Amino acid sequence: MSGGEGHDVTDVVQERLRRWRLVLGGGPADGTGCVLSGRDAAMDGALAALYGKGDRPPAGRTGRDRSAGLGGSAPSVARWLGDIRTYFPSSVVQVMQRDAIDRLGLATLLLEPEMLEAVEADVHLVGTLLSLNKAMPETTKETARAVVRKAVEDLEKRLATRTRATLSGALDRSARVTRPRHHDIDWNRTIAANLKNYLPEYRTVVPERLIGYGRASQSVKKEVVLCVDQSGSMAASVVYASVFGAVLASMRSVSTRLVVFDTAVVDLTDQLDDPVDVLFGTQLGGGTDINRALAYCQSRITRPAETVVVLISDLYEGGIRDEMLKRVAAMKASGVQFVTLLALSDEGAPAYDREHAAALAALGAPAFACTPDLFPEVMAAAIEKRPLPIPDAV
C-alpha cells in the first residue's frame, strides 16, 4: 500500500468516527474516542441543545457531552435557531425546528417577534403559528403573517405551474365534442375510435364518429369545491389546500369554492385571492362535523355533472354518520365527482376512521392520502371522469 493510499484509508476512518461521534453525542459510552473542535464542536452543541438529556442553556461551542438544553430562554433559543441555520441545510433545519417545538414545548416562544424572525418557514411551522393565532399578541401578528407569506409563496412557486398545466389539459380534454367543426377535429382520437372501420382495399379509415376538441372559451367549465377539515391533526392539509385553492381560483375556466369546518362551517371563497388571508381565517382544533360541512357544500352546487367535490378529512365524524354517507351517495347519484383525501401532505396517511373510509369506498369514493405532487393528477382524473390515480398504500 502506498503512502497516499494509507492516508486515504485513514481519512475515511476518521470521517466515519467523526460522523458517529456527532450521532452518538460523546461521553464514555460512545466508543469513538473522537474529540471535536471548531465547527464540528459547534454543530454538536446545537444538536446537544435539542437532543441532549439536560436542561441548561446550549453548550454551544464547547463540544462537551450532550447534556445541554434550550431551556425557556427566548434569547438562547433565538441564538440556537441561528446556529442550526448556519450548520445544517434547510431540510434538516426544518426537522430540528419541528422537533424543538414537539419535544421541548417551544411553541409559546414563537409568540415573540424576534423568535419568528429567526425561524425557517415551512408547512409545519405555518401550522403551529395558525394554532397559536388566537393567543398571538398584536405585536407579533405582522411578523407571523410575513413568515406565513414566505412559506406560502415558496409553495406556490413549487406547485402552481404544474397544477395549471395539468388541469388546463384535463379541462380541454373534458370539453371534447362529437360533432366538431373540421378544424376542431382531434384526429388521433378519431382514428383510434374508428379503427374497426378500416378499409384495406382503400388503405383508409372511414370515421363514423368524429371526436373534437371543445372550442376555446372563457366560460366556466368545471366547479371545484374544496371541503377541508380544520381539526388540529389536519394542519399541513389546511396549508396545502389553501395554496391549491388559490391556484385553482386563478384559472378562469374553474369556479373554486373553499370551505373549512370543525363543528362549524366557514366559507372562505371570497379570500381565495390571498391564501395567507385564508389561512388566518382558519381555526385549527376543535371537533368535527363532516355531515354539516357537506350539507353546506351540497347546497351550493348548481351544476352537479360539472362539479368536483374534494373532502379532505381524517373522517373522525362527530356529526350524524348515516346522514353524511347518504349525502355523499346523493351527490354522486346527481353526477358530482366526489374525491376523499385522508390528508393532503407529504407525510402520508394519518390516523383515520377506517370504518368511515370503508363505507365511502363502498359508495365509489375511496379515501386515500395524497401528496401535493400527486394532487394535480387526482384533480385532472376527477375532471375527466376517469379512475383516480390512487397510491398503492392506503
C-alpha positions in Angstrom: 0.0 0.0 0.0 1.4 3.4 -1.0 1.6 6.3 1.4 -1.2 8.1 -0.5 -3.5 5.1 -0.2 -2.7 4.8 3.5 -3.7 8.4 4.0 -6.9 7.9 2.1 -7.9 4.9 4.3 -7.1 6.9 7.5 -9.1 9.8 6.2 -12.1 7.6 5.6 -11.9 6.0 9.1 -11.6 9.4 10.7 -14.6 10.7 8.8 -16.7 7.8 9.9 -15.6 8.2 13.5 -16.4 11.9 13.3 -19.9 11.2 12.0 -20.6 8.5 14.6 -19.4 10.9 17.3 -21.9 13.5 16.1 -24.6 10.9 16.0 -23.9 9.3 19.4 -23.3 12.6 21.3 -20.0 11.9 23.1 -19.4 10.5 26.6 -17.5 7.4 27.6 -20.1 5.1 26.1 -19.9 6.2 22.5 -16.7 4.3 21.8 -15.4 6.6 19.1 -12.6 8.3 21.1 -13.1 11.2 18.7 -12.6 14.8 20.0 -14.5 17.5 18.2 -13.3 21.0 17.7 -14.2 24.2 15.8 -17.2 23.9 13.6 -17.8 20.3 14.5 -18.0 21.2 18.2 -20.5 23.9 17.4 -22.6 21.6 15.4 -22.5 19.1 18.3 -23.5 21.8 20.7 -26.6 22.7 18.6 -27.6 19.0 18.4 -27.0 18.6 22.1 -29.2 21.5 23.0 -32.2 19.8 21.3 -31.5 16.1 21.7 -29.5 16.0 25.0 -30.8 15.0 28.4 -30.2 18.1 30.4 -32.0 21.5 30.6 -29.1 24.0 30.8 -28.7 26.7 28.1 -27.0 25.4 24.9 -23.4 24.3 25.5 -22.8 25.8 22.1 -19.2 25.6 21.1 -17.7 23.5 23.9 -18.1 20.1 22.3 -18.9 18.6 25.7 -21.2 15.7 26.4 -24.8 16.0 25.2 -26.3 17.3 28.4 -27.4 20.8 27.3 -30.8 22.1 26.5 -32.8 25.1 25.2 -34.5 25.9 28.4 -37.1 28.6 28.3 -34.9 31.5 27.4 -36.0 33.3 24.2 -32.5 34.8 23.5 -30.8 31.4 23.8 -33.4 29.8 21.6 -33.0 32.6 19.0 -29.2 32.1 19.0 -29.7 28.3 18.6 -32.1 28.9 15.6 -29.4 31.0 14.1 -26.8 28.3 14.7 -28.7 25.5 13.1 -29.3 27.6 10.0 -25.5 28.1 9.8 -24.5 24.5 10.2 -27.3 22.5 8.6 -29.2 22.5 5.3 -32.7 23.9 5.1 -34.4 20.5 5.1 -32.6 19.5 8.3 -33.3 22.8 9.9 -37.0 22.3 9.4 -36.9 18.9 11.1 -34.9 20.3 14.0 -37.3 23.2 14.5 -40.3 20.8 14.4 -38.6 18.5 17.0 -37.8 21.5 19.2 -41.5 22.5 19.2 -42.7 19.0 19.8 -40.0 17.8 22.3 -39.3 21.0 24.3 -42.6 22.8 24.2 -41.3 25.9 22.5 -44.5 26.8 20.7 -45.2 29.7 23.1 -41.8 31.3 22.4 -43.0 31.7 18.8 -45.3 34.4 20.0 -42.3 36.7 20.3 -41.4 38.6 17.1 -37.6 38.1 17.5 -38.1 34.4 17.6 -40.2 34.4 14.4 -37.6 36.3 12.5 -35.1 33.6 13.3 -37.1 30.6 12.1 -37.0 28.8 8.8 -40.5 28.9 7.3 -42.1 25.6 6.3 -45.5 23.9 6.2 -45.3 22.6 9.8 -44.2 25.9 11.2 -47.2 27.6 9.5 -49.5 25.0 11.1 -48.0 25.7 14.5 -48.4 29.5 14.0 -52.1 29.1 12.9 -52.8 27.0 16.0 -51.4 29.9 18.1 -53.2 32.6 16.1 -55.8 33.4 18.8 -53.2 33.7 21.5 -50.8 35.8 19.4 -50.3 39.3 20.7 -50.8 42.2 18.2 -47.1 43.0 18.2 -46.3 39.5 16.8 -49.1 39.1 14.2 -47.4 41.1 11.4 -44.2 39.2 11.8 -46.2 35.9 11.8 -48.0 36.9 8.6 -44.6 37.6 7.0 -43.4 34.2 8.0 -46.5 32.5 6.7 -46.4 34.5 3.5 -42.9 33.4 2.7 -43.8 29.8 3.2 -46.9 30.1 1.1 -45.0 31.9 -1.7 -42.4 29.1 -1.7 -45.2 26.5 -2.0 -46.9 28.4 -4.8 -43.7 28.6 -6.8 -43.3 24.8 -6.4 -46.8 23.8 -7.2 -48.6 26.4 -9.3 -47.2 26.0 -12.8 -47.6 22.2 -12.9 -51.1 22.4 -11.4 -52.3 24.9 -14.0 -50.7 23.0 -16.9 -52.2 19.6 -15.8 -55.7 20.9 -15.1 -55.8 23.0 -18.3 -55.1 19.9 -20.3 -57.8 18.0 -18.4 -60.3 20.8 -18.9 -59.6 20.9 -22.7 -60.0 17.1 -23.0 -63.2 17.1 -20.9 -64.7 19.6 -23.3 -64.3 17.4 -26.4 -67.3 17.2 -28.6 -68.6 14.6 -31.1 -69.9 16.9 -33.8 -66.8 19.2 -34.2 -66.1 21.6 -37.0 -63.3 20.4 -39.3 -60.5 22.4 -37.7 -61.6 21.3 -34.3 -61.3 17.5 -35.0 -58.9 15.6 -32.8 -57.6 13.2 -35.5 -55.6 10.9 -33.2 -58.7 10.1 -31.0 -61.0 10.0 -34.0 -58.8 7.4 -35.8 -58.4 5.3 -32.7 -62.1 5.3 -32.1 -62.8 4.2 -35.7 -60.1 1.6 -36.4 -62.8 -1.1 -36.8 -63.9 0.8 -39.9 -60.6 0.4 -41.7 -61.0 -0.5 -45.4 -57.9 -2.4 -46.5 -58.7 -2.0 -50.2 -58.6 1.7 -49.8 -56.0 1.7 -47.1 -58.0 4.2 -45.1 -60.4 4.5 -42.1 -63.9 5.6 -42.6 -64.9 7.5 -39.5 -68.4 7.0 -38.3 -67.8 9.2 -35.2 -65.8 12.4 -35.1 -64.1 13.5 -31.8 -63.1 17.0 -31.5 -61.6 19.5 -29.0 -64.0 21.8 -27.3 -63.8 25.3 -28.7 -61.7 27.7 -26.6 -63.9 29.6 -24.2 -63.6 31.9 -21.3 -66.7 30.4 -19.7 -66.5 28.3 -16.5 -66.2 24.6 -17.5 -65.9 23.0 -14.1 -66.8 23.8 -10.5 -64.5 22.6 -7.7 -65.4 22.6 -4.0 -62.6 22.0 -1.5 -64.1 21.0 1.8 -61.3 20.9 4.4 -61.3 19.6 7.9 -59.5 22.1 10.2 -59.1 19.9 13.2 -55.7 20.1 14.8 -54.3 16.9 13.1 -55.0 18.3 9.6 -52.8 21.4 9.9 -50.5 20.6 6.9 -53.5 19.7 4.8 -55.1 23.0 5.5 -52.0 24.8 4.4 -51.7 22.9 1.1 -55.4 23.1 0.4 -55.3 26.9 0.8 -52.4 27.2 -1.7 -54.1 24.9 -4.2 -57.4 26.7 -3.7 -55.7 30.0 -4.6 -54.1 28.4 -7.7 -57.4 26.9 -8.9 -59.2 30.2 -8.3 -56.7 31.9 -10.6 -57.9 29.7 -13.5 -60.8 31.4 -15.4 -62.4 28.1 -16.5 -62.7 26.8 -13.0 -65.0 28.1 -10.3 -63.5 27.3 -7.0 -65.1 27.3 -3.5 -63.1 26.7 -0.3 -65.0 25.6 2.8 -63.3 24.8 6.1 -65.0 23.2 9.0 -64.8 21.8 12.5 -68.2 21.7 14.3 -69.0 25.0 12.4 -68.7 25.7 8.7 -66.8 28.7 7.3 -66.8 29.6 3.6 -63.5 31.3 2.7 -64.1 31.6 -1.0 -64.0 35.4 -1.1 -60.5 35.3 0.3 -59.0 32.9 -2.2 -57.0 35.6 -4.0 -54.7 35.6 -0.9 -54.0 32.2 0.7 -52.5 34.0 3.7 -55.8 35.6 4.4 -57.4 32.2 4.0 -55.0 30.6 6.5 -55.5 33.2 9.1 -59.3 32.8 8.6 -59.0 29.2 9.8 -59.1 28.0 13.4 -57.2 24.8 13.9 -58.5 22.5 16.6 -62.0 21.7 17.8 -64.4 18.9 16.9 -65.6 17.7 13.6 -69.0 17.7 11.8 -68.4 16.4 8.3 -72.2 16.0 7.6 -72.9 19.7 8.3 -70.0 20.7 6.1 -71.1 18.5 3.2 -74.7 19.8 3.6 -73.4 23.3 3.1 -71.3 22.3 0.1 -74.3 20.4 -1.4 -76.5 23.4 -1.1 -74.1 25.5 -3.2 -73.9 23.0 -6.2 -75.7 24.2 -9.2 -74.2 22.0 -12.0 -73.7 18.6 -10.4 -72.4 16.9 -13.6 -69.7 19.6 -13.9 -68.7 19.7 -10.2 -65.9 18.0 -8.3 -66.2 17.9 -4.5 -62.9 17.2 -2.6 -63.4 16.3 1.0 -60.1 16.5 2.9 -60.5 14.9 6.4 -59.4 12.1 8.6 -63.1 11.1 8.7 -63.5 11.1 12.5 -67.1 12.2 12.3 -68.7 13.9 15.3 -71.9 14.6 13.4 -74.5 12.2 12.0 -72.6 9.4 10.3 -75.6 7.9 8.3 -76.6 11.3 7.1 -73.1 12.0 5.9 -73.0 8.8 3.9 -76.4 9.4 2.4 -75.3 12.9 1.4 -72.2 11.6 -0.4 -74.4 9.0 -2.2 -76.9 11.6 -3.2 -74.2 13.9 -4.6 -72.6 11.0 -6.6 -76.1 10.0 -7.9 -76.6 13.6 -9.2 -73.4 13.4 -11.2 -70.9 15.0 -8.8 -67.3 13.6 -8.9 -66.6 13.0 -5.2 -62.9 12.7 -4.0 -62.0 11.8 -0.4 -58.5 12.6 0.8 -57.4 11.5 4.2 -54.6 14.0 4.0 -53.1 16.5 1.6 -49.5 16.5 2.8 -46.0 14.8 2.4 -46.5 12.7 5.5 -48.8 10.0 4.1 -52.0 8.8 5.8 -52.6 10.0 9.3 -54.7 8.1 11.8 -58.2 8.0 10.3 -61.6 6.3 10.8 -61.3 3.1 8.9 -65.0 2.2 9.2 -66.0 5.5 7.5 -63.3 5.1 4.9 -64.6 1.6 4.0 -68.2 2.9 3.8 -67.1 5.7 1.4 -65.2 3.2 -0.7 -68.4 1.1 -0.9 -70.1 4.2 -2.4 -67.4 4.6 -5.0 -65.5 7.3 -3.2 -62.3 5.5 -1.9 -60.4 7.5 0.7 -56.6 7.8 0.4 -53.8 10.1 1.4 -52.5 12.4 -1.3 -49.2 14.2 -1.7 -49.1 17.7 -3.0 -47.2 16.5 -6.1 -50.0 13.9 -6.8 -52.9 16.3 -6.3 -52.9 17.8 -9.8 -53.2 14.3 -11.3 -56.0 13.5 -8.9 -57.9 16.6 -9.9 -57.3 16.0 -13.6 -58.7 12.5 -13.4 -61.7 13.8 -11.5 -62.3 16.5 -14.1 -62.1 14.0 -16.9 -64.3 11.5 -15.0 -61.7 8.7 -15.2 -60.3 6.5 -12.4 -58.3 8.3 -9.8 -54.6 7.6 -9.5 -54.8 6.1 -6.0 -51.5 5.2 -4.4 -50.9 1.5 -3.7 -50.5 2.1 0.1 -53.8 3.5 1.5 
